[in-house]
Amino acid sequence: MNKEKMKILITGVSGFVGHHFLQYLYDNKIEASVCGIDISEPAYNIREYDGFLSVTYRKIDLLDKESLASLFEDFVPDYVLHLASFSSVAYSWKHPEESFVNNTNIFLNLITAIQTHNINCRILSVGSSEEYGIIDQDEIPLSEDKEVRPISPYAVARVAQEMLSKLFVDSYHVNIIMTRSFNHIGPWQDSRFVVPSFIKRIKEIKDAGYKRGIIETGDIGIVRDFVDVRDVVHAYYLLLTKGRVGEIYNVCSGKGIKLEKIVKMIADEIGIYVETKLCEQLVRPNDNPIIVGNNHKITDELGWKPNIPLETTIKNMIDQGE
């Protein structure tokens, strides 16, 4: 963008992925002026990224249209990374209306404000592999042209977000690129999510002095495609800057693994023996038995590929804070 720093708006900056995206910009010495917005302040220090980056935080609820309009009077972005959402499938089952209304309306408010203010920027709309729904084994790996069949309130909202994106691209020529992002994990992830939850509870057994223990889980026979969040934010940067407008890209490893094997990997790394016990309360209604993606599109077009092995990711997650 000429000689000026690129201007990036990050919604949901206080979250796990927002933190890693700032770290990616900083580590790669990308000069940028960043405005991060969220409904809660970051638990990390955004000032640690001063240098190549100029980072400011504003507390804004994207459901508040007036605050959003005020933001764009002060900060006109070249790029928008839309991360803000209620990102838990389990939460969406417990709070379906809140999850759907929030996730759909915050995105609609954002792109409507950008369109009405005539802001010429590129927007990355982050979607989910949950959009694909329950699929047959012979449909694996999932490519972007596969029909979506969402089966949770969270997934339905993500499909709605994707449809709104296409609508604004086609009708108003808003520059939106879309992802269907598969399960991403890594350091700093909240223990409400499945892998850091396993790590937390298995470490607690070890810290209590036991060499073996039992943890309660949901269905750990399901297969998921895990990718390190540090690879994910690299993909997001490439898509923001080089992705094709109106296109959908899977962000995934292309490899599936059962959750029961993840539990064993964690236990082996920590150095104890762990048994699992099924807890019906942790089993999601109508859960997808297998989700594995095809990443050829983003690899072929942008040269992206996941570089961090799952074993390294899990070790890094276990080691954090020690």
Stockholm file with secondary structure:
# STOCKHOLM 1.0

chainA/1-322         MNKEKMKILITGVSGFVGHHFLQYLYDNKIEASVCGIDISEPAYNIREYDGFLSVTYRKIDLLDKESLASLFEDFVPDYVLHLASFSSVAYSWKHPEESFVNNTNIFLNLITAIQTHNINCRILSVGSSEEYGIIDQDEIPLSEDKEVRPISPYAVARVAQEMLSKLFVDSYHVNIIMTRSFNHIGPWQDSRFVVPSFIKRIKEIKDAGYKRGIIETGDIGIVRDFVDVRDVVHAYYLLLTKGRVGEIYNVCSGKGIKLEKIVKMIADEIGIYVETKLCEQLVRPNDNPIIVGNNHKITDELGWKPNIPLETTIKNMIDQGE
#=GR chainA/1-322 SS CTTSCEEEEEETTTSHHHHHHHHHHHHTTCCEEEEEEESSCCSSCGGGGBTTEEEEEEECCTTCHHHHHHHHHHCCCSEEEECCSCCCHHHHHHSHHHHHHHHHHHHHHHHHHHHHTTCCCEEEEEEEGGGGCSCCGGGCSBCTTSCCCCCSHHHHHHHHHHHHHHHHHHHHCCEEEEEEECCEECTTCCTTSHHHHHHHHHHHHHHTTCSEEEEEESCTTCEECCEEHHHHHHHHHHHHHHSCTTCEEEECCSCCEEHHHHHHHHHHHHTCEEEEEECGGGSCTTCCSBCCBCCHHHHHHHCCCCCSCHHHHHHHHHHTTC
#=GC SS_cons         CTTSCEEEEEETTTSHHHHHHHHHHHHTTCCEEEEEEESSCCSSCGGGGBTTEEEEEEECCTTCHHHHHHHHHHCCCSEEEECCSCCCHHHHHHSHHHHHHHHHHHHHHHHHHHHHTTCCCEEEEEEEGGGGCSCCGGGCSBCTTSCCCCCSHHHHHHHHHHHHHHHHHHHHCCEEEEEEECCEECTTCCTTSHHHHHHHHHHHHHHTTCSEEEEEESCTTCEECCEEHHHHHHHHHHHHHHSCTTCEEEECCSCCEEHHHHHHHHHHHHTCEEEEEECGGGSCTTCCSBCCBCCHHHHHHHCCCCCSCHHHHHHHHHHTTC
//
